[in-house]
Amino acid sequence: MGIVDDLQRARSAFEQRDWATAYDRLTELDGEPGLGPDELQTLATAAFLLGDTDACIRALQRGYRSRIDAADVLGAVRFAFWLALVLNMRGEAAIGNGWSARAQRLLADQPGDVVERGYLRIHDFFRHVDDGDFPGAVAVGDEIVTIARRHADPDLLAQGLVCKGRLLIYSGRVPEGLALLDEAMVGVAAGELSPIFAGTVYCAMIEGCQEVLDFARASAWTVALTRWCDTQPDLVPFTGQCAVHRGQILRLHAAYPEALAEFEDACRRYAAAGADTAAGLALGERGDVLRIRGDYAVAEASYDRATEYGYEAQPGRALLMVARGRTAGAVAAIRRLLVETAGPVHRSRMLAGAVEVLLAGDEQSEAQAAADELSAIAGEFGCAGLRASAAYCSALVALAADDPDQALRQGRTAAQLWGELRAPYEVARAKVVVGRAVRLLGDEESATAELTAAGRMFDELGAVPARRDVERLAGRAVTGGLTGRELDVLRLVAGGNSNAEIAERLVLSDKTVARHLTNIFAKLGVASRTAAVAYAHEHDLL
């Protein structure tokens, strides 16, 4: 078998996204005379997709030297671009910027209208962003798109559209920004992009959608990203992002065990890759799910680990503080965050939690201001998730202001919007608001129906704190329908007392104790003392 056949097999494996085989075959051929700059680029790409960044950089450096030796300046610029990109992605900004500067120097004597100038403008774009020069960054994004269209370069076009679209979103021009991201995804869906650019665009699109609670887009593209990753079993980059995005969608649909598994997988992948902030994000998301389920100690530990990775898991931590009775500290944290957080996108992700925390601290005027700001942002952005969140917060504020009519309107809007997004936990929370509003309007029967339905949903979802709260609101408190004497009997059963011991402690006959146990079993829907005690522990009857 000759080198030509070996190279063809390596190229075929690469085209089939079999990165491990492509890498192995090219590595075996390394040093052979037929392994030129194109093959080194393929080897570098395969190494990157396998997670071997060191091997990727070595191959790119050799490819650069090969192009220089052949006096192929534009080819060398391409290799320098990739070196700068990979090194910056790995956090080695100083070295990456050095390669970018070298590429710019090489281009100085080249014709003005070459596509390589567009690629180097990608680095200029991120420098403008890092410096806070957003108008300058938008102008560079426009230039990247123009160059890409002129040269019909799909990778460059998709990256330029993503750069410009994300900045438009951050500036509050969300519909325009999302339209550009949609356009970028056309090239991905059509298979026009090279693998690294495809993965980058996928993740940028989904992150942009998540940031503005556009769950419909995020869900659709997360499914597509999952399929894309699944066709590449050896893929390492982008898989952590994919797990986080899947977890976020699963959390929306209240599939909590599955969401936790995805967040834990994402954290492992990010930590292994040295992506500390991203690992912190996954831990923060994990903490939010645990908080909803009532696993407060584990949730706090997850938030603590997120902080160790450099990620502040807010407003989730503040909401946990409220749940654990540390309301004053939670209010102080939220006030600080509202001062520190700038830009409508980032503020929109903080405001809903801020409303709940401020209301818990009886800071109604501040909660009203936060709810009004969220409603204004939701109106400008137009995303269903934000509109649902804004409606729910407005309903909470209206309840605090004794305005049941407004609370009822907003609560029903929230329930409808969350229902359309298939978010059962949020639907149940909206039902609680509706139940409270109609109770204030004197319709106790409808209030009971709404609260009972919400409680049943919380119970099915395993949202223990929310279920307890709604049981109290429904008037059943936490007694499970038991009388005071039946609760006394159940507590003594849980303490390991026999019927005779219970009778003696409560000054009852053995027959009366037996009757109380029969009633307890019937009301709790259990058939044994052990099951009754388990139910009591689960529902906090003790």
N, C-alpha and C positions, 0 to 999 in steps of 0.2 A: 504494500500500500504506500503510495507516494505522498509527499507533503501537500500536493494540490488536493488530493482526496481527503486528507486529514483536515485541511482548512475548510473544505466544503462541508464536512460533517460538523465542524465547530460552528460555522455560519448557520447551518440548518438548525442546530440545537438552539442557537441564539434566537433565530426567527420564531421558533416554537416556544420561546420563553422558558427553556430548560437551562437556567442560568448556571447550575452546577456542572452540567455536562459541557456546556460551552467553555466555562472557565477551566475545567480540567483538561480539555483537549488543547486549548490554546496554551495553557501552562506547560503541557508536555512538549509542545512545539517551540516553546520559547528558546530563542537562540538560533533557530533555523533561519536560513536566509530568506525564506518566503514570508516571515512574520514582519510586515511593514507597519506604517503608521495607522492604517485603517484597522488592522487586526489588533493593534495596541489599544485603539479606542474601544473596540469591542471587548477586549479583555478588561479594560478599566471599568466599563459599564457593567459587565457581568460581576466583577468583584464588588462594585458598589451595591448592586442589588442583592448580593449574598451577605452584605454587611461587613465585608472586609475592606474598610476604608484605606488602610495602609497599602494593601496591594493595588487598590484603585489609584492612589496617588503615585505609586512607583511606576505604574504603566503609563499614566498621563505624563509624568516627567520624561520618560523615555520617548514617548510619542512627540513631545515638544522638541526634544533634542534632535530627533530624526527629521522633523520638518525644518528645523533651523539648518541642519547639515545639508539638506536638499535645497536650501534657499527658497523654501515655500513659506513665505511670511504669513500669508493669510491662514494657512494650515496651522502654523505655530500659534497664531492668535487664538484659534479655536481651542487648542490644547491649554493655553494659558487661561482662557475663560473658564474651562472646566476645572482647572486646578484652583482658581480663585473661588469658584462656586462650592466645590467639595470642602475646601479648607474652611470657608466661612460657615458652612453647615455644621462642621465639626467644632466650631467655636474658636478656630485659630485665625481670628480676624486679621491680625498684623501680617501674617504670612500670606493670607488670601489677598489682602489689599496690595501686597507687594507684587503678586502675580498679575493682578488687575492693572497696576501701574505699568508693568512691563508690557502687557498687551497693548495698552494705550500708546506707549512709546513706539512699538513696532508698527502701529497703524499710522503713525504721523506722516510717513512718506508714501502711504498707499492712496489709491483713488478714493475720492470722497464717498461715492455711492457704492458701498459694499455692505453686504448683510452682516458681516462681523461687527460693524459699528453698532448695529442694533443689539447684538448680544452683549457687548460691553456696556451699553446703556442700562442694562439690567442692574449691574453693580452700581451705576450712578444713581439709579432709582432708589435703591436701598440706602445709599449714603444720604440722600435727601431726606428720606424717612427718619433715619437715625438722628439727623440734625434738627428734626422738627419742621423742615421746610416742605410742607405739604403742597402748596401751590407749585413749587419747583418739581416735586415728585410727580404731580399730575401732568405737568408739561412733558416730563421725560417719558411718562407712560404713553402719552399721545404720540411722541416721536417713535417709540418702539413699535407701536401698532402701525404707524405709517410706513416705516421701513419694512416691517414684516409683510404688509400687503403688497408693497412694491416688488418684493423679491419672492412672493408666494411661499413664504417659509412658515409652515404650520406650527412648529415648536415656538418660534419667536412670537408669532401672532397670539397664540394661546397665553403665553406668559405675559405679554403686554396687556392683553385684555384683563387678565387676573389682577395685575398690578393696578391698573386704572380702576377696575371695578371695586376692589377692596377699599381703595382710598375714597372713592365716591360714597361707599357705604359709611365709612368712618366720619365723613363730613356731613352725613345726614341725608344724602341723596340716594336713599336706599333703592327705590325702584330702578333708577338708572344703573346703579352699581350691580344689582342682581341681573339686569338684562345683559350686561357685559359678561358676567360670569356664565350665564346661560350660553352666550355665543362662544365663549372659550370651551365649554363642555361639548359643543358640537364636534369639534375636532377630536376630542377624546373618544366620544361615542362612535365616531366613524373610523377609529383606529389609525388616525393620521399622525399621531404624536409618538415620539420615541418614549421608551418606558419611564425614564426619570422625569421628564416633563409631564407625562401623563399622570404619574403618581402625585407630583407636586400640584397639578391643577385640580385633581380630584379632591385632595385634602383642603386646598384653599377654598374651593367651592363650598364644601360641607361646613368648614369652620365659619365662613361668612354667613351661611344660612342659620347656623346654630346661634351666632351672636345676635341676630335680630329675631330669633324665635320663629323663623320661617320653617316650621317642622315638615310641611308637605314636601318642599324641595329637599330638605336635609334627609328625609326618609328615603325618597326616591334615589338620590345619588349615593346614599350609604349602601343601599342594596346593590347598586351598580359597582361601587368600590369593592364591596365584599366579593362579588363575582370576579372582578378583575384580580384581586389578590388570590382568590382560590385557584385561578388558572396558573398560578406561579407558586408551586408548593415550596420552593426554596427561597422565596422572597423574604427579606428582612426589613428594609426600609418601608415605611408607610403602613406596616401591619399594626404598629402601636396606635397610630391615628385611627386606623380602621376599627380596632377594638373599642377605643373611646367613643367613636361615633355610633357604633352599634349599641354600646351601653347607654348612651344618651337617648337613643330612640326607644330602647327597651324600657328605660326608666319612664319615658313619656307614656308608654302603654302599660305601665305598672307591672311589668314582668321583672320583679325585683331580684329574685335569685339569679336569673340569667344576666341581668344588668351588672350585678356584683361580680359575677364570674368574668365578664368582659373587662370591667375596670381593673380587676386584679391582674388579668392577663396583660392589659395595656401597661400597667405600672411595672410589671416584670420586664416587658420588652423595652420600655423607655429607660429604666434604670440600667439595664444591660448595655444600652447604647450610650449611656452617659447624658441622656436628655433629662436633666434634673427638673426643670420647670414643668415639662410635659408630664413627668412622673408625678409631680405634685398636683397637677390638674386632675389626673386619674384618681389620685387619693382623695382629692376634694369631692369629686363626683361620687366616689364610693361612700364618703362620709355623709353626703346628702341622702343617699338611699337608706343607709343605716339609721339616720335620724328619723326619717319617715316611718321606718319600721319599729322605732322605739328602742333600738339598741344603742342607747346614749353613750355608754362607756366606750364601746367599740368605735362609735362615730367620732367621739372626741379624740381617741387615739389616732384615727385616720386623719383628722384635721391637723393634729400635731405633727404627724409624719409629713403631711403636705407642706407645712411651714418649714420643716427641716430641709425640704427640697427647694425652698424659695418661693412657694406659692401660697398666697393668702386666700384661704377657702372661705370667702365671704360672698353673700350674706349668710351662708349656711351655718357658720360657727356662731354668729349672733343669734340666729333662730334657735340653735341648740342651747345657748345661754338662757334664753327666755324659757325654754322648756324645762330647764333645770333650776329655775328660780333666780337666775342672776340677771334680772331685767335691767337694772341700772347700768351694769357693765355693758350689756348688749346695746343699750341706747347710746352710750358714749362711743362705742365702736362704730355704730352706724353713722353718727354725726360726723366722726372723723372721716369715714369713707366717702360720705357725700361731699365733703369739702375737697378731698383729694382726687376724686374721680371726675375726669373731664370727658367731654365728647358725648353725644347722644347715644351712641351704640353702647359704650361701656356703662354709662349711667342707667340705661334701660335694663341692664342685667342686675343692677343693684337696687332699683327703686321698689320693686314688688316686695322684696324681703324687708326693705326699710319701712314700708308702710306697716307691715305686721309688727315689727319690733317697736316702732314708735307708738302704735296703738296700745301694745302691751304695757308700755311705759306711761300711758295716759297723756301722750303728747299729741293731742288731736290736731292742732293747727299745723304742726310740722308734717304729720301724716297726710293731712289734706293737701299740703303743698307738694309732697312727693307723689301722691296719687294724681294730682292735676298734671304734673310734669310728665308722668308716665302716659297719661291719656293723650297729651299733646304729641309725644314722640310716636305713640302707636298710630295716631291719626296720620302723621307724616309718613311713617314707614309702610303702613298698610298691611303688615304681616299678621296672620290670624292669631298666632300664639301671643304676640304682644297685645293685640286688641282684647283677647280673652283675659290676659293677666291684668290689663288696665281696668277692664270692667269689674273683675273680682275685687281689686283694690278699691275702686270707687264704691262698690257695695259695702265693703267693710267700713269705710269712712262714713258712709251714710248711716249705717247702723249705729256707729258711735255718736253720731249727731242726732239720733232719734228721728231719722227721716226714712221710715219704712217703705214709702212709695218709691223713692229713688233707689233704695237698696234692693227692692224687688225687681225693678227694671234692669238694673245692672247685674244682679245675680242671675237672672234668667238669660241675659245676653251671654254672660260668662259660661253658663252651663251649656248653652247651644254651641258656642264656639269650641269649647273643650270637647264636646261630644263629637263634633265634626272632625276633630283631630285625633279621636279615639284615645283620649286621656282620662281613664276612669277615675283615678285618684282626684284629679282636678275637677271633674264633673261632680264627684261626691262632695268636695269642699264647697262648690257653688250651690249644691242642694242644701247644705247646712245654712248658708246665707239666706237662701230663699225661705227655708223653714223659719228662721229667726224673724225675717221680715213679715211673713204672713201671721206669725204669732203676735207681733206688735200691732198688726191690723185687726186682731181679734178673731182670726180664723184658726182656732186651735186644732181642729180636725185636719186641715190641710198641713199645718205645721208638723203634726205628729206623723203624717204620711211622708213628708219630705225628709224629716229627720230619721225616721225608721229606714227609709230606702238608703239614705246616706250611710247609716250605721251598718246596714247589711253589706254595702259595697266595701266599706273600710274593713269589715271583718273578713270578707273574701280575699281582699288584697293583702292582708296581714299588716295593715297600718294601725298598729295598736294604740298609739296616743290619740289619733284622730277618732278612733272608735270609742275610746273612753270618754272623750269630750262630748261626742254626740249622744252617748247614752245618758250623760248627765243632763244635757239639754232636753232630751226626750222625756225626762222625768223619771226614767228608770234608774237613775244614778248608776251605781255599780252593784246593785243588789241582785241582779238576775231575777227579779220578781219575788225574792224570798222575804218572808217576814223577819222581824227582828229576832224572834225566838229561833226561827230556822237558821238564821245566820249564826246565832250563838252555838247551836248544835253542830253546824258545819265546821266552825272554828275548832271546837273540841275534837271532832272527828279528825281534822287535819293535824291536831296535836297528838294523835295516836291513842286517844281515849276509847275504851269500849263503851257499849250501850249502858252497862251498869255504872261505869264511872261517870258518864255524862249525866245519867239520872241523879246520881248522888250530888254532883257539882251544881246542877240546876234545880235540885229539889223537885224532880219529876218522877213519874212512874216509868218503869221499863217500857210499858205499852205505849206511853205518850212519846217517848224518845223514838220508838220504832215508827210511830205514825209520822213524826216530823221527818224522819229519814225517807219514808215513802214519798212524802210531799216534795222533799228536796230533789229526789231522783226524778220525779215527774216534771218539776218545773225546769230543771237543768237539762233534761233529756238524756240522762245517763242511767246506767243499770247497776252501778256498784259504788261502794264507798271510795275505792281508789279513783274511779273516774270522776266522782263528785269533787274530790280533793284536787285533782288535776285541773278540772274546770275552774274551781275557785281560785287556784293560783294563776291560771291563764288570764282570768277576768278580774283579778285584783279584788276578790270578794273577802279576802282575809285581812 
